Amino acid sequence: MIDVDRLGVAYGDFHAVKDLSFQVERGELYALLGTNGAGKTSTLEVVEGHRRATSGSVRVLGSAPTDRRAVRPRTGIMLQESGFAPDLTVVETVRLIGRLSGREDSAERVLGLVDLPHKAETRVAQLSGGEKRRLDFATAVYGRPELIFLDEPTTGLDIQSRDALWDTVQQLRDDGATVVLTTHYLEEAQQRADRIGLMHGGTLRRQGTVADLTRSLPASIRFSLPPDAPTPPRQAAPLGDRSWAIETFELQRDLKHLLDWAAAGDVALEGLSAAPTRLDDVFRAVGNEPADVAA
Ligand SMILES: Nc1ncnc2c1ncn2[C@@H]1O[C@H](COP(=O)(O)OP(=O)(O)OP(=O)(O)O)[C@@H](O)[C@H]1O
């Protein structure tokens, strides 16, 4: 669906994206994540056909992304900032952008998806921030495109609107759509993405499923001990104030070991928690890597 091969994007002497390669397969939800300034927007601008690559090549649906006639009718794009004309009404906006997409659909249907039928005759300038985001989403999914770019889609949306948006995305995926997502809400990527690409300093630092990415870091067990407790198993490291941590790649084994130890000595483990590695942890580890590495 998307083939990015050794992409480079430079602004003057500054190389914002360096030698970046990744593919998105048909039907996948691929999340492109990264630290601030990592180069996600620059990358997506090239993939969406808004910017030319400085080096490397990008193919979208088998064509150059700048080949609007080939790509646009099959692609829906929800940008971070919409460029809607403030004086048009909501329904006029959907019809206009729908016509530009070259796809067939009904404005009423897509407004229904985002719970905006009651705002159909309202001018865009009078919409709230969340309503504008929903209108953005409605125009991106007009005509059920095969490939959908969602750039920070849920920023500014309340929980009902988020749930409704993800329900619609799921329906489109059930019909075979491919989705490229960027977001700073890591839990959304963790829940929704089939694969994640993690960028930092203009390069791709990690790629894979959530399980692939989290496998590289240990899970952690935390607990506190009463003042008179014996010394805990040797994997445990003191955190101070009677608190202890076990960092482990064998969560089940080490948790059982700890519980057996506590049962044998009749020790109460206060505030016991066992947490698998989260995407946040991987993200933090990547963010701590030097930004400027040779591509
Ligand atoms: N038009 C431009 N001219 C010069 N530098 C730019 C331009 N656009 C982006 N940059 C720089 O390129 C780098 C990558 O920016 P980009 O917007 O692609 O990052 P991002 O991953 O989308 O970041 P964020 O998560 O903060 O939105 C940043 O250092 C940014 O300052």
The ligand as a Gaussian input file, in Angstrom:
#p B3LYP/6-31G(d) Opt

LIG

0 1
 N        9.393000      24.129000       7.121000
 C       10.404000      23.833000       7.938000
 N       11.564000      24.507000       7.898000
 C       12.601000      24.194000       8.714000
 N       12.569000      23.197000       9.624000
 C       11.439000      22.489000       9.708000
 C       10.292000      22.760000       8.887000
 N        9.316000      21.877000       9.206000
 C        9.823000      21.104000      10.194000
 N       11.076000      21.459000      10.493000
 C       11.953000      20.829000      11.508000
 O       12.107000      19.469000      11.156000
 C       12.082000      18.629000      12.315000
 C       10.982000      17.597000      12.161000
 O        9.731000      18.265000      12.220000
 P        8.352000      17.473000      12.059000
 O        7.267000      18.485000      12.111000
 O        8.422000      16.590000      10.866000
 O        8.374000      16.582000      13.387000
 P        7.203000      15.789000      14.121000
 O        7.750000      14.429000      14.392000
 O        5.953000      15.852000      13.340000
 O        7.097000      16.600000      15.481000
 P        5.862000      16.878000      16.504000
 O        5.566000      15.587000      17.208000
 O        6.506000      17.867000      17.424000
 O        4.723000      17.428000      15.706000
 C       11.901000      19.560000      13.512000
 O       13.173000      19.792000      14.072000
 C       11.329000      20.828000      12.894000
 O       11.736000      21.970000      13.643000

